């Protein structure tokens, strides 16, 4: 067996065998993995920023690309006095479109889940049904789909997000700030997970 190690010691990985099987793992190996994971937490923000940048290639019939839409949504939230978590969630609400448009709210919500409040997680997860008030009828859908969430503690926040920020953020003349404006907040939020 390896010697006991301080999990916060930078040499922790050199004092234990690297993990090859979870069913044969040790507390020391998990301590080293936890330390290394936290030391490398910055890569999460790097990945989120890269996914956001990739949205510049997606327009799908809107007047602006999806990155600009996300930037405008975050700008509207910021200008309305929303806190940093809400601004970052607004920025990332459509990040799932980089992978799949039909289930993009759930993808975005899962990316945010460990970094924002549960209410914000729920807002992003359900945002399409709230935004649907403004367009679901064009597809034969229920424009009152948001009503299934009435009574949830986050209902009013989701309605504000959809009605005041998200659904109006497709304006090519809006004074949209670049992604770099939001980068420090993205790094702060994604650098401090609430859970692993």
PAZAPA-4460 file (N, C-alpha, C; in steps of 0.05 Angstrom, whole numbers, plus 32768, in hexadecimal, padded with zeros to 4 digits):
% residues 196
    n_x    n_y    n_z   ca_x   ca_y   ca_z    c_x    c_y    c_z   seq   type   mol
   8011   7FE8   8000   8000   8000   8000   8012   8019   8000     1      X     A
   8008   802E   7FF3   8016   8048   7FF3   8015   8055   800E     2      X     A
   8026   8068   8013   8025   8077   802C   800E   808A   802D     3      X     A
   8006   8093   8045   7FF1   80A6   8048   7FFA   80C0   803B     4      X     A
   7FE7   80CD   802E   7FEE   80E7   8021   7FDA   80FC   8028     5      X     A
   7FE4   8115   8028   7FD3   812C   802C   7FC4   8131   8011     6      X     A
   7FA9   8131   8010   7F9B   8133   7FF7   7FA0   814E   7FE9     7      X     A
   7FAA   8162   7FF8   7FAE   817C   7FEC   7FCB   8181   7FE5     8      X     A
   7FDC   816C   7FE9   7FF8   816E   7FE2   7FFB   816A   7FC4     9      X     A
   800A   817C   7FB8   800F   817B   7F9B   801C   8161   7F92    10      X     A
   8029   8153   7FA4   8037   813A   7F9D   8025   8122   7FA1    11      X     A
   800B   8126   7FA7   7FF9   8110   7FAD   7FF8   80FA   7F97    12      X     A
   7FF9   8103   7F7E   7FF7   80EF   7F68   8011   80DF   7F66    13      X     A
   8027   80E9   7F70   8040   80DA   7F6E   8043   80C6   7F85    14      X     A
   8032   80C8   7F99   8034   80B6   7FB0   8020   809F   7FAF    15      X     A
   800E   809F   7F9C   7FFB   8089   7F99   7FFC   807F   7F7C    16      X     A
   7FF1   8068   7F79   7FEE   805D   7F5E   7FD6   806A   7F51    17      X     A
   7FD9   8072   7F38   7FC2   807F   7F2A   7FAC   806A   7F26    18      X     A
   7F94   8074   7F28   7F7C   8063   7F27   7F78   8056   7F0C    19      X     A
   7F75   803B   7F0C   7F6E   802D   7EF4   7F53   801F   7EF5    20      X     A
   7F49   801A   7F0E   7F2F   800E   7F12   7F22   801A   7F2B    21      X     A
   7F09   8022   7F28   7EFC   802E   7F40   7EF7   8019   7F56    22      X     A
   7EF2   8000   7F4F   7EEC   7FEC   7F63   7F05   7FE4   7F73    23      X     A
   7F1D   7FED   7F6B   7F35   7FE8   7F7A   7F42   8002   7F83    24      X     A
   7F33   8018   7F85   7F3E   8032   7F8C   7F42   8035   7FAA    25      X     A
   7F52   8049   7FB0   7F58   804F   7FCC   7F50   806C   7FD2    26      X     A
   7F4E   8072   7FEC   7F47   808D   7FF5   7F5D   80A0   7FEB    27      X     A
   7F76   8097   7FEC   7F8C   80A9   7FE3   7F8A   80B0   7FC6    28      X     A
   7F82   809C   7FB6   7F7F   80A1   7F99   7F68   80B5   7F94    29      X     A
   7F52   80B2   7FA3   7F3C   80C5   7F9F   7F43   80E1   7FAA    30      X     A
   7F53   80E2   7FBF   7F5C   80FC   7FC8   7F6D   810A   7FB3    31      X     A
   7F7E   80FB   7FA6   7F8F   8106   7F91   7F7E   810E   7F79    32      X     A
   7F6B   80FE   7F72   7F59   8105   7F5B   7F49   811E   7F62    33      X     A
   7F3F   8120   7F7A   7F30   8138   7F82   7F40   8151   7F80    34      X     A
   7F59   814F   7F8A   7F6B   8166   7F89   7F71   816E   7F6C    35      X     A
   7F78   815A   7F5C   7F7E   8160   7F40   7F66   816B   7F31    36      X     A
   7F4F   8161   7F37   7F37   816B   7F2A   7F33   8188   7F31    37      X     A
   7F35   818F   7F4B   7F32   81AB   7F53   7F48   81BD   7F47    38      X     A
   7F61   81B3   7F46   7F77   81C2   7F3A   7F71   81C8   7F1D    39      X     A
   7F63   81B7   7F10   7F5D   81BA   7EF3   7F41   81C5   7EED    40      X     A
   7F34   81D0   7F01   7F18   81D9   7EFE   7F16   81EF   7EE8    41      X     A
   7F2B   81FD   7EE2   7F2B   8212   7ECE   7F24   8207   7EB2    42      X     A
   7F2A   81ED   7EAE   7F23   81E2   7E93   7F05   81E2   7E8E    43      X     A
   7EF5   81E2   7EA3   7ED8   81E2   7EA0   7ED0   81FC   7E92    44      X     A
   7EDA   8212   7E9D   7ED3   822D   7E91   7EDE   822E   7E75    45      X     A
   7EF6   8223   7E70   7F01   8223   7E55   7EEE   8214   7E42    46      X     A
   7EE4   81FD   7E4A   7ED1   81EE   7E3A   7EB7   81FC   7E35    47      X     A
   7EAD   8209   7E4A   7E93   8218   7E47   7E97   822F   7E34    48      X     A
   7EAD   823D   7E36   7EB3   8254   7E24   7EB6   824A   7E07    49      X     A
   7EC3   8233   7E03   7EC6   8228   7DE8   7EAA   8220   7DDD    50      X     A
   7E99   8214   7DED   7E7E   820D   7DE4   7E6F   8226   7DDC    51      X     A
   7E71   823B   7DED   7E63   8254   7DE7   7E6D   825F   7DCC    52      X     A
   7E88   825F   7DC8   7E93   826A   7DAF   7E88   825A   7D97    53      X     A
   7E84   8240   7D9B   7E7B   822F   7D84   7E5E   8237   7D7C    54      X     A
   7E4F   8244   7D8D   7E34   824C   7D86   7E34   8262   7D71    55      X     A
   7E4B   826F   7D6C   7E4C   8284   7D58   7E47   8278   7D3C    56      X     A
   7E4A   825E   7D39   7E45   8250   7D20   7E28   8247   7D1C    57      X     A
   7E17   824D   7D2F   7DFB   8244   7D2E   7DE9   825C   7D2D    58      X     A
   7DDA   825E   7D17   7DC6   8273   7D14   7DAA   8267   7D11    59      X     A
   7DA7   8253   7D01   7D8D   8245   7CFE   7D75   8257   7CFA    60      X     A
   7D78   826C   7CEA   7D61   827C   7CE2   7D5D   8295   7CF4    61      X     A
   7D6C   8298   7D0A   7D68   82AF   7D1B   7D78   82C7   7D0F    62      X     A
   7D73   82DF   7D19   7D80   82F7   7D0F   7D9D   82F9   7D19    63      X     A
   7DA4   82EA   7D2D   7DBF   82EA   7D38   7DC7   82CD   7D3D    64      X     A
   7DE1   82C8   7D3F   7DEB   82AD   7D46   7DE5   82A7   7D63    65      X     A
   7DE7   828E   7D6B   7DE0   8286   7D86   7DF3   8290   7D9B    66      X     A
   7E0D   8295   7D94   7E1E   82A2   7DA8   7E15   82BE   7DAD    67      X     A
   7E0E   82CD   7D99   7E04   82E9   7D9D   7DEA   82E8   7DAD    68      X     A
   7DD9   82D5   7DA7   7DC0   82D2   7DB7   7DC6   82CE   7DD4    69      X     A
   7DD9   82BC   7DDA   7DE0   82B7   7DF6   7DED   82CF   7E03    70      X     A
   7DFE   82DD   7DF4   7E0A   82F6   7DFF   7DF5   830B   7E05    71      X     A
   7DE1   830E   7DF3   7DCC   8321   7DF7   7DBB   831A   7E0F    72      X     A
   7DB4   8300   7E12   7DA4   82F7   7E28   7DB3   82FD   7E42    73      X     A
   7DCD   82F8   7E43   7DDD   82FE   7E5B   7DDF   831C   7E60    74      X     A
   7DE1   832C   7E4A   7DE2   8349   7E4D   7DC8   8354   7E59    75      X     A
   7DB2   834A   7E4F   7D98   8352   7E5A   7D95   834B   7E77    76      X     A
   7D9E   8333   7E7F   7D9D   832B   7E9B   7DAF   833D   7EAB    77      X     A
   7DC7   8342   7EA2   7DDA   8354   7EB0   7DCE   8370   7EB4    78      X     A
   7DC3   837B   7E9E   7DB9   8396   7E9F   7DA0   8398   7EB1    79      X     A
   7D92   8381   7EB5   7D7B   8381   7EC7   7D83   837D   7EE4    80      X     A
   7D9E   837A   7EE9   7DA8   8377   7F05   7DA9   835B   7F0F    81      X     A
   7DA8   8347   7EFD   7DAA   832B   7F05   7DC6   8326   7F12    82      X     A
   7DC6   8312   7F24   7DE0   830B   7F31   7DF1   82FC   7F1D    83      X     A
   7E0B   82F7   7F25   7E1E   82EA   7F13   7E15   82CF   7F0A    84      X     A
   7E0A   82BF   7F1C   7E00   82A4   7F14   7DEC   82A6   7EFE    85      X     A
   7DD9   82B8   7F01   7DC4   82BB   7EED   7DCF   82C5   7ED3    86      X     A
   7DE2   82D7   7ED4   7DEE   82E2   7EBB   7DFD   82CB   7EAD    87      X     A
   7E0C   82BB   7EBB   7E1A   82A4   7EAF   7E07   828F   7EA5    88      X     A
   7DF2   8289   7EB4   7DDE   8276   7EAB   7DD0   8281   7E92    89      X     A
   7DCB   829A   7E91   7DBF   82A7   7E79   7DD1   82A4   7E61    90      X     A
   7DEB   82A8   7E66   7DFF   82A5   7E51   7DFF   8289   7E46    91      X     A
   7DFD   8275   7E58   7E00   8259   7E51   7DE6   824B   7E4B    92      X     A
   7DCF   8259   7E4B   7DB5   824B   7E4A   7DB2   823B   7E30    93      X     A
   7DBE   8243   7E1A   7DBB   8235   7E00   7DD5   8226   7DF8    94      X     A
   7DE7   8223   7E0B   7E01   8216   7E04   7DFD   81FA   7DFA    95      X     A
   7DE7   81ED   7E02   7DE1   81D2   7DF9   7DDC   81D0   7DDB    96      X     A
   7DD6   81E7   7DCE   7DD2   81E6   7DB1   7DEC   81DF   7DA2    97      X     A
   7E02   81E1   7DAF   7E1C   81D8   7DA3   7E1B   81BA   7D9E    98      X     A
   7E0A   81AC   7DAD   7E08   818F   7DAB   7DEE   8186   7D9F    99      X     A
   7DD7   8191   7DA8   7DBD   8188   7D9F   7DA8   819E   7DA4   100      X     A
   7D9B   81A7   7D90   7D86   81BC   7D94   7D6E   81B1   7DA3   101      X     A
   7D62   819A   7D9C   7D4A   8191   7DAA   7D4C   818F   7DC8   102      X     A
   7D62   8186   7DD2   7D64   8183   7DF0   7D79   8196   7DFB   103      X     A
   7D7E   81AC   7DEE   7D92   81BF   7DF8   7D8D   81CA   7E14   104      X     A
   7D74   81CE   7E1D   7D71   81D8   7E38   7D7C   81C5   7E4D   105      X     A
   7D77   81AB   7E4A   7D80   8198   7E5D   7D9F   8195   7E5D   106      X     A
   7DAA   8197   7E45   7DC8   8196   7E43   7DD4   81AE   7E52   107      X     A
   7DC9   81C6   7E4C   7DD3   81DE   7E59   7DD0   81DD   7E78   108      X     A
   7DB8   81D4   7E80   7DB2   81D2   7E9D   7DC6   81BF   7EAB   109      X     A
   7DCC   81A8   7E9E   7DDE   8195   7EAA   7DFB   81A0   7EAC   110      X     A
   7E03   81B0   7E98   7E1D   81BD   7E99   7E1F   81D0   7EB0   111      X     A
   7E09   81DE   7EB5   7E08   81F2   7ECB   7E03   81E6   7EE7   112      X     A
   7DF7   81CF   7EE8   7DEC   81C4   7F01   7DFF   81C6   7F19   113      X     A
   7E18   81BF   7F17   7E2A   81BF   7F2E   7E34   81DB   7F35   114      X     A
   7E2C   81EF   7F26   7E38   820A   7F29   7E24   8220   7F30   115      X     A
   7E0A   821A   7F2E   7DF6   822F   7F34   7DE1   8223   7F47   116      X     A
   7DD0   8235   7F51   7DBB   822C   7F63   7DA8   8219   7F55   117      X     A
   7D9A   8209   7F65   7D87   81F6   7F5A   7D71   8205   7F4B   118      X     A
   7D68   821D   7F55   7D54   822C   7F46   7D5E   8234   7F2A   119      X     A
   7D77   823D   7F28   7D81   8244   7F0D   7D84   822B   7EFC   120      X     A
   7D8C   8215   7F07   7D8D   81FC   7EF8   7D72   81F6   7EEC   121      X     A
   7D5D   81F9   7EFC   7D42   81F3   7EF3   7D38   8207   7EDE   122      X     A
   7D3F   8221   7EE1   7D38   8235   7ECE   7D43   822E   7EB2   123      X     A
   7D5D   8227   7EB2   7D6A   8221   7E98   7D5F   8207   7E8D   124      X     A
   7D5A   81F3   7E9E   7D4F   81DA   7E94   7D34   81DD   7E87   125      X     A
   7D23   81F0   7E92   7D08   81F3   7E88   7D05   820B   7E75   126      X     A
   7D1A   8219   7E6F   7D17   8233   7E61   7D09   8231   7E46   127      X     A
   7D0C   821C   7E38   7CFE   821A   7E1E   7CE0   8219   7E21   128      X     A
   7CD6   820B   7E35   7CB9   820B   7E3A   7CAF   8227   7E42   129      X     A
   7CBF   8236   7E50   7CB7   8251   7E57   7CB8   8263   7E3E   130      X     A
   7CCC   8261   7E2F   7CCF   8271   7E16   7CBA   8268   7E02   131      X     A
   7CB0   8250   7E04   7C9C   8246   7DF1   7C82   8256   7DF0   132      X     A
   7C7D   8266   7E05   7C66   8278   7E04   7C67   828A   7DEB   133      X     A
   7C7F   828F   7DE1   7C82   82A2   7DCB   7C83   8295   7DB0   134      X     A
   7C84   827A   7DAF   7C86   826D   7D94   7C7B   8251   7D92   135      X     A
   7C76   8242   7DA8   7C6D   8227   7DA6   7C54   8224   7D94   136      X     A
   7C42   8237   7D94   7C2A   8236   7D84   7C30   8233   7D66   137      X     A
   7C47   823D   7D5D   7C4F   823B   7D41   7C55   821E   7D39   138      X     A
   7C5A   820D   7D4C   7C60   81F1   7D47   7C4A   81DF   7D50   139      X     A
   7C33   81EA   7D58   7C1D   81DA   7D62   7C21   81D2   7D7F   140      X     A
   7C35   81DE   7D8D   7C3A   81D8   7DA9   7C2A   81E9   7DBB   141      X     A
   7C2C   81E3   7DD5   7C1D   81F1   7DE9   7C2C   820A   7DF3   142      X     A
   7C22   8222   7DEC   7C30   823A   7DF5   7C2F   823F   7E13   143      X     A
   7C1E   822F   7E20   7C1D   8230   7E3E   7C2C   821A   7E4B   144      X     A
   7C40   820F   7E3E   7C50   81F9   7E49   7C5D   8200   7E63   145      X     A
   7C62   821A   7E67   7C6F   8222   7E81   7C5C   821D   7E98   146      X     A
   7C43   821A   7E94   7C30   8217   7EAA   7C35   81FD   7EBA   147      X     A
   7C42   81EA   7EAD   7C48   81D1   7EBC   7C5B   81D6   7ED3   148      X     A
   7C68   81ED   7ED3   7C7C   81F3   7EE8   7C70   8207   7EFC   149      X     A
   7C58   8211   7EF8   7C4C   8224   7F0A   7C4D   8219   7F27   150      X     A
   7C54   8229   7F39   7C56   8220   7F55   7C72   821A   7F5D   151      X     A
   7C84   8216   7F4A   7CA1   8212   7F50   7CAC   822C   7F5A   152      X     A
   7CBF   822B   7F6D   7CCA   8244   7F78   7CDA   8254   7F64   153      X     A
   7CE2   8249   7F4E   7CF1   8256   7F39   7CE0   825F   7F21   154      X     A
   7CC6   825B   7F23   7CB4   8261   7F0C   7CB7   827E   7F03   155      X     A
   7CB5   8292   7F15   7CB6   82AE   7F0D   7CD1   82B5   7F01   156      X     A
   7CE7   82AA   7F0C   7D02   82AF   7F01   7D03   82A4   7EE4   157      X     A
   7CF8   828C   7EE0   7CF8   8280   7EC5   7CE8   8291   7EB2   158      X     A
   7CD1   829C   7EBB   7CC1   82AD   7EAA   7CD0   82C7   7EA3   159      X     A
   7CDD   82D3   7EB7   7CEC   82EB   7EB2   7D02   82E5   7E9E   160      X     A
   7D11   82CF   7EA2   7D27   82C8   7E90   7D1C   82C5   7E73   161      X     A
   7D07   82B6   7E70   7CFC   82B1   7E55   7CF0   82C9   7E48   162      X     A
   7CE0   82D8   7E57   7CD1   82EE   7E4C   7CE1   8308   7E49   163      X     A
   7CF2   830E   7E5C   7D00   8327   7E5C   7D1C   8327   7E50   164      X     A
   7D28   830F   7E4F   7D43   830D   7E45   7D46   82FA   7E2D   165      X     A
   7D3F   82E1   7E30   7D45   82CD   7E1C   7D36   82D2   7E01   166      X     A
   7D1C   82D6   7E02   7D0C   82D7   7DE9   7D11   82F0   7DD9   167      X     A
   7D1D   8305   7DE5   7D21   831E   7DD6   7D3E   8321   7DCD   168      X     A
   7D4F   830E   7DD3   7D6C   8310   7DCF   7D76   8306   7DB3   169      X     A
   7D69   8310   7D9E   7D71   8309   7D83   7D74   8322   7D72   170      X     A
   7D7D   8337   7D7E   7D7C   8352   7D71   7D98   8359   7D66   171      X     A
   7D9C   835A   7D4C   7DB6   8360   7D41   7DC0   837D   7D47   172      X     A
   7DAE   838E   7D51   7DB5   83AA   7D57   7DBB   83AE   7D75   173      X     A
   7DB7   8399   7D85   7DBB   839C   7DA2   7DD9   839F   7DA8   174      X     A
   7DDF   83B1   7DBB   7DFC   83B6   7DC1   7E06   839F   7DD3   175      X     A
   7E0D   8389   7DC5   7E16   8371   7DD2   7E34   8372   7DD8   176      X     A
   7E3B   836D   7DF1   7E57   836B   7DF8   7E62   8350   7DF1   177      X     A
   7E7C   834E   7DED   7E88   8334   7DE5   7E8A   8320   7DFC   178      X     A
   7E8F   8307   7DF5   7E92   82F2   7E09   7EA7   82F9   7E1E   179      X     A
   7EBB   8307   7E17   7ED1   830E   7E2A   7EC6   831E   7E42   180      X     A
   7EB0   832D   7E3D   7EA3   833C   7E53   7E9A   832A   7E69   181      X     A
   7E91   8312   7E62   7E86   82FF   7E75   7E9A   82EB   7E7F   182      X     A
   7EB1   82E9   7E72   7EC4   82D4   7E78   7ECC   82D3   7E96   183      X     A
   7ED2   82E9   7EA3   7ED9   82E7   7EC0   7EC3   82DA   7ED0   184      X     A
   7EA9   82E0   7ECB   7E94   82D4   7EDA   7E91   82B6   7ED3   185      X     A
   7E95   82AF   7EBA   7E94   8293   7EB2   7EAA   8284   7EC1   186      X     A
   7EC1   828F   7EC2   7ED7   8282   7ED0   7ED2   8280   7EEE   187      X     A
   7EC6   8294   7EFA   7EBF   8293   7F16   7EAA   827E   7F1C   188      X     A
   7E94   827E   7F0D   7E7E   826B   7F12   7E88   824F   7F0E   189      X     A
   7E95   824A   7EF7   7E9D   822E   7EF0   7EB6   8226   7EFE   190      X     A
   7EC3   8238   7F0C   7EDA   8231   7F1C   7ED4   8229   7F39   191      X     A
   7EBA   822B   7F40   7EB2   8225   7F5B   7E99   8214   7F5C   192      X     A
   7E9C   81FA   7F57   7E85   81E8   7F57   7E78   81E7   7F73   193      X     A
   7E5E   81E5   7F73   7E4F   81E2   7F8C   7E4F   81C4   7F94   194      X     A
   7E53   81B3   7F80   7E55   8196   7F84   7E65   818B   7F6D   195      X     A
   7E71   8173   7F72   7E80   8165   7F5C   7E6F   814F   7F51   196      X     A
***
